[in-house]
């Protein structure tokens, strides 16, 4: 039951943001790049499109530990996901998840020979969510400064999958 709740929270929040900073591990540290989420499945797996011969594909092949950072400051929503990535060549999913925006990178569509999917299986995630307006958040911070108390800036939770 807890996993279903965590997956539901992850899915709802990440699907609103859609773009994340996708971080891989390299010999020099980390390599980050913005990527659009193609799909989040009911089991919590997060899917992306990439070029099979891209640096990120090579990085995942060497070390499949990745983390994703979703951020929507306008809505005070932030999500961090840590998980394992794998390269998946699944034509049915390529066709199901393909969108016109992806065509800019893969002009041949879902049949592009360089197109491959990345599946990220989350192990842990952490989120911060304040549905309050910026004015309410600013007021709570000012109140905390005056009273010396910690401000209530909304929900914050660590989740395991």
C-alpha positions in Angstrom: 0.0 0.0 0.0 2.8 2.5 0.9 4.5 1.9 -2.5 1.2 2.6 -4.3 0.9 5.9 -2.3 4.5 6.9 -3.0 4.2 6.0 -6.7 1.0 8.1 -6.9 2.7 11.1 -5.3 5.7 10.8 -7.6 3.5 10.4 -10.7 1.3 13.3 -9.9 4.1 15.7 -9.1 6.6 14.8 -11.8 3.9 14.7 -14.5 3.1 18.3 -13.8 6.7 19.4 -14.1 7.6 17.1 -17.0 11.2 18.4 -17.4 14.0 17.3 -15.0 17.7 17.5 -14.7 18.9 14.0 -15.5 22.2 13.3 -13.8 24.6 10.5 -14.6 27.9 9.5 -13.0 31.1 10.0 -15.0 34.8 9.6 -14.3 34.9 13.3 -13.5 31.8 13.4 -11.2 28.3 14.1 -12.5 26.9 15.0 -15.9 23.6 16.8 -15.9 21.2 17.7 -18.7 17.6 18.7 -19.0 15.3 15.9 -20.2 11.6 15.6 -20.8 9.8 12.7 -19.2 8.1 10.6 -21.8 6.0 8.5 -19.4 5.6 7.5 -15.8 4.1 4.0 -15.6 1.8 2.6 -12.9 4.8 0.7 -11.3 6.6 4.0 -10.9 9.2 3.5 -13.7 10.1 6.8 -15.4 10.8 6.7 -19.2 12.8 9.0 -21.4 13.9 9.0 -25.1 17.6 9.3 -26.0 20.0 8.5 -28.8 21.5 5.0 -28.3 25.0 6.5 -29.0 24.8 9.5 -26.8 27.2 10.2 -23.9 24.4 9.6 -21.4 23.8 6.1 -22.9 27.5 5.3 -22.5 27.5 6.7 -18.9 24.5 4.6 -18.0 26.2 1.5 -19.5 29.2 2.1 -17.2 27.3 3.1 -14.0 23.5 3.0 -14.0 22.9 5.0 -10.8 21.1 8.2 -11.8 19.2 10.9 -10.1 16.5 13.2 -11.4 15.7 16.7 -10.2 12.3 18.1 -11.0 11.6 21.7 -10.1 8.6 24.0 -10.4 9.4 27.1 -8.4 6.3 28.9 -9.6 4.2 26.3 -7.7 6.8 25.6 -4.9 7.2 22.0 -6.0 10.5 20.1 -6.0 11.2 16.4 -6.4 14.5 14.5 -6.2 14.5 10.9 -7.5 17.4 8.4 -7.1 17.3 5.1 -9.1 18.7 2.7 -11.5 18.6 3.3 -15.3 18.6 0.9 -18.1 18.6 1.2 -21.9 15.5 -0.4 -23.4 14.8 -1.1 -27.0 11.0 -1.6 -27.0 9.3 -0.7 -30.2 5.8 -0.8 -28.7 6.7 1.7 -26.0 8.6 3.9 -28.5 5.4 4.2 -30.5 3.1 4.6 -27.5 5.3 7.3 -25.8 6.5 9.2 -28.9 5.2 12.8 -29.3 5.7 15.4 -32.0 8.2 17.3 -29.8 10.5 14.2 -29.8 10.5 14.4 -33.6 12.9 17.4 -33.4 15.6 15.0 -32.2 14.4 11.9 -34.0 13.1 13.0 -37.4 12.4 9.5 -38.5 9.9 9.1 -35.7 9.6 6.0 -33.5 11.3 4.0 -36.2 14.5 6.1 -36.0 17.4 3.6 -35.8 19.2 5.6 -33.1 16.2 6.0 -30.8 16.3 4.1 -27.6 14.4 4.4 -24.3 15.8 4.9 -20.8 13.9 3.3 -18.0 14.6 4.7 -14.5 13.4 2.5 -11.6 13.2 4.7 -8.5 14.7 3.5 -5.3 14.2 6.6 -3.2 12.6 10.0 -3.8 12.2 13.2 -1.7 9.7 16.0 -2.4 8.9 19.4 -1.1 5.5 20.8 -2.0 3.9 24.0 -0.9 0.6 24.7 -2.5 0.5 28.1 -0.8 1.0 31.2 -2.9 4.3 33.0 -2.9 2.7 35.7 -0.6 1.8 33.0 2.0 5.3 31.4 1.8 6.9 34.8 2.2 4.6 35.6 5.2 5.5 32.3 6.8 9.2 32.9 6.4 8.9 36.5 7.8 6.9 35.2 10.7 9.6 32.6 11.4 12.3 35.2 11.3 10.3 37.3 13.9 9.3 34.4 16.2 12.5 32.3 15.8 10.4 29.3 14.8 10.9 27.1 11.8 8.6 28.2 8.9 5.9 25.8 7.7 6.6 25.7 4.0 4.3 22.8 3.1 4.8 19.1 2.7 8.2 17.4 2.7 8.6 13.6 2.7 11.2 11.0 1.8 9.8 8.0 0.0 11.2 4.5 -0.7 10.1 2.3 -3.6 
